[in-house]
Amino acid sequence: MKKVLGVIGSPRKLGNCEVMIKEISRNISEPHELQLLRLSDFNVLSCKACYKCLFDEGECVLQDEFGIILAAMCEADAIILAAPTYYLGANSSLKRFIDRGFAFYPKVDQLWGTPSVGICIAAIPGKEGHGLLGVENFLKMAMSDIKLTRVAYAASPGDVFFNDTNKATAADLAGALFSPARKPEGPRCPLCGGDTFRLLGNMSVRCMLCSNEGTMDTSTGEPVLAINRSDHELFLTKSDIIDHKNWLVGAKNRFLDQKAALKAVSVNYRQDGTWIKPLK
């Protein structure tokens, strides 16, 4: 029996994100066990950018509960992620966790290619902002194979299933999870499948999911995107991930080699400004 992990990016108990994940699970035809975790339930500290997890076999120096979540993701056969929109972006619990992503690299064999689906829930139609991009970023940086992502609109807890549209969305996501990749809908990045782009001028664009640049041709009436693979990728292939880890290790070594010169630059700014301190 497969193990499906439902990752809830909302602090609300039995809120729309939680019931959406459970509805998706109910529609999965593959026999499975649903395991659930709520990101906000766990003490996940902010990354210190110390790089020690890259050198100490993935062991983070921060004493918190990050490892519990990571272990659950490594053991899962598939992942369902749901997150609410807060001020036009996905709940911050997603970013806090994914910022600790240096610790993912030693787990690449367990994480790579895990099938996933994601959904962003917003209260007002059209006001999800970059919430769905946040959901997709989480799943991509966690090295999963994103099968399908969607947006659903609902405000009050339970409101998500006051209409048949969101029920159909749940069924669609469930059907995609263990199925072969679908043909992309609409203009997509040919490298990562993202559909969010920054316009750079002169018909140049940057994919906001994989951060690669290219061009957009609208001469046929429909946008056609040509996105170029860069010299430094993060997650397009498994070897990209390993190469990026090696680059990070090299960056730490380069820092140590130039530490004195870099410190001289920083120290020059030490006395600028007046600090506002937190209460003791």
Secondary structure, 3 states (H helix, E strand, C coil): CEEEEEEECCCCCCCHHHHHHHHHHHCCCCCEEEEEEEHHHCCCCCCCCCCHHHHCCCCCCCCCCHHHHHHHHHHCCEEEEEEEEECCEECHHHHHHHCCHHHHHHHHHHHCCCEEEEEEEECCCCCCCCHHHHHHHHHHHCCCEEEEEEEEECCCCCHHHCCHHHHHHHHHHHHHHCCCCCCCCCCCCCCCCCCCEEEEECCEEEECCCCCEEEEECCCCCCEEEECCCCCCCCCCHHHHHHHHHHHHHHHHHHHHCHHHHHHHHHCCCCCCCCCCCCC
